[in-house]
Amino acid sequence: MSFFAAATAFPEIPTLTQLLKDHPLLEKWSHFILFWEDIFFSLLVAILLSIIFYLGAKKREMIPTGFQNFLELVVESVRKIIGGILGDDADKHLPFLGTVFIYIFFMNIFGLIPFMKSPSSSVSISIGMGLVIFSYVQYLNFKHMGFLGYLHHLCGSPKDLLGWMLTPLMLPIELITQISRPVTLALRLTGNMMGEHVLVSLSALFAILIFSVDQLPFGLPIQLPAMLFGLVTSL
């Protein structure tokens, strides 16, 4: 049994869409709601983030305070992370990469909210984002290197006879690397989030099962350590 099939075999805490599908008024739409569940939560996260940053930037002041100060701290932290990798080109790519970073982080932690789901635990959402990043990278490669320059790069940037002789070996390897990278990263992200979701769900259900009315009048929140661990893996 594959990892994804094994993970989905575990009982999970119901999400908002799973609860809505059982409503009598939405019975006809139950299949539609579940089919588009991941898209629904990914759009919900995007809308919430848009509202948050819109409100934070609505009244911009030279000396930031309160919520604006917090958002600027977030942006500056992301800028330092990207700057440590890209150097002087960080500001050029900050809007795109910063948005992706914050969006993925909030999608990851969204599943820790009761009745919500982490959209990044869906392989289709993760691969979709991976394809966007892949397209952006290829666009930049063609823009800065040109077609022949990028092809030369894919061949291993040969400079002598030995380098050109290795081109038939280097080119397929580099092509496979470029194509497989977004897929492997998407599968890793999906696996991490799915494992976290299963761990939190099993912890919560175990608490309810063991410490039920027969033992205590309430369940113990033993899923809290798993949720704290989830915050770390989400980041």
C-alpha positions in Angstrom: 0.0 0.0 0.0 1.4 3.4 -0.9 2.0 6.1 1.7 -0.9 8.2 0.5 -3.3 5.3 0.5 -2.1 4.3 4.0 -2.5 7.8 5.3 -6.0 8.2 4.0 -7.0 4.9 5.6 -6.7 6.4 9.1 -9.7 8.1 10.6 -9.5 11.9 10.5 -11.1 14.8 12.3 -14.0 16.0 10.0 -13.4 19.2 8.1 -16.0 22.0 7.5 -16.8 20.8 4.0 -17.3 17.2 5.3 -19.8 18.5 7.8 -21.6 20.7 5.3 -22.0 17.8 2.8 -24.3 16.1 5.3 -26.6 19.1 5.6 -30.0 18.3 4.0 -29.9 21.4 1.9 -26.5 20.5 0.4 -27.1 16.8 -0.1 -27.2 17.2 -3.9 -23.9 19.0 -3.8 -22.1 16.6 -1.5 -20.0 15.1 -4.3 -19.1 18.5 -5.7 -18.1 19.8 -2.3 -15.8 16.9 -1.5 -14.3 16.9 -5.0 -13.3 20.6 -4.8 -12.5 20.5 -1.0 -8.8 21.2 -1.5 -9.5 24.1 -4.0 -12.0 25.5 -1.5 -9.5 25.7 1.4 -6.7 26.9 -0.8 -8.9 29.8 -2.0 -10.1 30.5 1.5 -6.4 30.9 2.7 -5.7 33.1 -0.3 -8.7 35.3 0.4 -7.9 35.6 4.2 -4.3 36.5 3.4 -5.4 39.1 0.9 -7.8 40.7 3.5 -5.1 40.7 6.2 -2.4 42.4 4.1 -5.0 44.8 2.6 -6.0 45.9 6.0 -2.4 46.1 7.2 -1.4 48.3 4.2 -4.5 50.3 4.0 -3.2 53.2 6.2 0.5 53.1 5.7 2.5 55.4 8.0 6.1 56.4 7.9 6.6 55.2 11.5 4.6 51.9 11.5 2.7 50.9 14.6 0.4 48.0 15.6 -0.7 45.7 12.8 1.3 47.5 10.1 4.4 47.1 12.2 3.8 43.3 12.6 3.3 42.8 8.8 6.4 44.8 8.0 8.3 42.6 10.4 7.0 39.5 8.6 8.0 41.0 5.2 11.4 42.0 6.5 12.0 38.5 7.9 11.1 36.9 4.6 13.3 39.4 2.8 16.3 38.4 4.9 15.7 34.7 4.1 15.5 35.4 0.4 18.4 37.8 0.5 20.6 35.2 2.1 20.1 33.1 -1.0 19.8 35.5 -3.9 21.9 38.4 -2.6 21.4 41.7 -4.4 18.6 40.2 -6.6 16.4 39.5 -3.6 14.2 42.6 -3.9 13.6 41.8 -7.6 12.0 38.5 -6.7 10.7 39.3 -3.3 7.0 39.9 -4.3 6.7 36.5 -6.0 8.8 34.4 -3.6 7.6 36.2 -0.5 4.0 35.6 -1.5 4.7 31.9 -2.2 6.5 31.5 1.2 3.7 33.1 3.2 1.0 31.3 1.3 2.5 27.9 1.7 3.2 28.5 5.4 -0.5 29.6 6.1 -1.8 26.6 4.1 0.4 24.3 6.2 -0.9 25.7 9.6 -4.5 26.0 8.4 -5.0 22.3 9.2 -4.3 23.0 12.9 -7.4 25.1 13.1 -10.5 23.0 14.1 -12.6 21.8 11.2 -10.1 23.3 8.7 -7.7 21.4 6.3 -4.2 22.1 5.1 -4.6 22.4 1.3 -0.9 21.6 1.0 -1.6 18.1 2.2 -3.2 17.5 -1.3 -0.7 16.4 -3.9 -2.6 18.2 -6.6 -2.3 21.6 -4.8 1.4 21.0 -4.1 2.2 20.0 -7.7 0.2 22.9 -9.0 2.3 25.3 -7.0 5.4 23.4 -8.1 4.5 23.9 -11.8 4.0 27.6 -11.2 7.5 27.8 -9.7 8.9 25.7 -12.5 7.4 28.0 -15.1 8.8 31.1 -13.4 12.3 29.6 -13.1 12.3 28.6 -16.8 11.1 32.0 -17.8 13.9 33.6 -15.9 16.4 31.2 -17.4 15.4 32.1 -21.0 15.2 35.8 -20.1 18.7 36.0 -18.7 20.5 33.4 -20.7 18.6 33.2 -24.0 17.7 29.9 -25.7 21.3 29.0 -26.7 22.8 30.2 -23.4 20.3 28.1 -21.5 20.9 25.1 -23.7 24.6 25.5 -23.1 23.9 25.6 -19.3 21.8 22.4 -19.6 24.7 20.7 -21.3 26.9 21.4 -18.3 28.5 24.6 -19.7 31.2 22.7 -21.7 34.4 24.7 -22.4 36.7 22.0 -23.9 36.5 18.9 -26.0 36.0 16.6 -23.0 33.1 18.8 -21.8 31.4 18.6 -25.2 31.9 14.8 -25.3 30.0 14.5 -22.0 27.1 16.6 -23.4 25.0 13.5 -24.3 25.3 12.4 -20.7 24.9 15.8 -19.0 21.9 17.0 -21.0 19.5 14.2 -20.2 20.5 14.3 -16.5 20.0 18.0 -16.3 16.6 17.8 -18.1 15.4 15.1 -15.7 16.6 17.1 -12.7 14.8 20.2 -13.9 11.5 18.3 -14.5 11.6 16.1 -11.4 12.5 18.9 -8.9 9.0 20.4 -8.6 7.4 17.0 -8.4 9.8 15.7 -5.7 9.5 18.9 -3.6 5.7 18.8 -4.0 5.6 15.1 -2.8 7.8 16.0 0.1 5.6 18.9 1.2 2.4 16.8 0.8 4.0 13.9 2.7 5.0 16.2 5.6 1.6 17.8 5.9 -0.3 14.6 5.5 1.8 12.9 8.2 1.2 15.9 10.5 -2.5 15.8 9.9 -2.7 12.1 10.5 -0.7 12.5 13.7 -2.9 15.2 15.1 -6.1 13.4 14.1 -5.0 10.1 15.7 -3.9 11.9 18.9 -7.2 13.7 19.2 -9.3 10.6 18.5 -7.1 8.5 20.9 -7.8 11.0 23.7 -11.5 10.9 23.1 -11.5 7.1 22.9 -9.4 6.4 26.0 -10.5 9.3 28.2 -14.2 9.2 27.3 -17.1 9.4 29.7 -16.2 6.0 31.1 -13.0 7.4 32.5 -13.3 11.2 32.6 -16.2 13.6 31.8 -14.0 15.1 29.1 -11.2 14.1 26.7 -7.6 15.1 27.4 -6.0 17.4 24.8 -3.0 15.0 24.2 -2.9 16.2 20.6 -1.4 19.6 21.7 2.2 18.3 21.5 1.5 17.0 18.0 0.1 20.4 17.1 3.2 22.2 18.4 5.3 19.8 16.4 3.0 20.7 13.4 3.9 24.3 13.8 7.6 23.5 13.4 7.1 21.2 10.4 4.8 23.8 8.8 7.5 26.4 8.9 
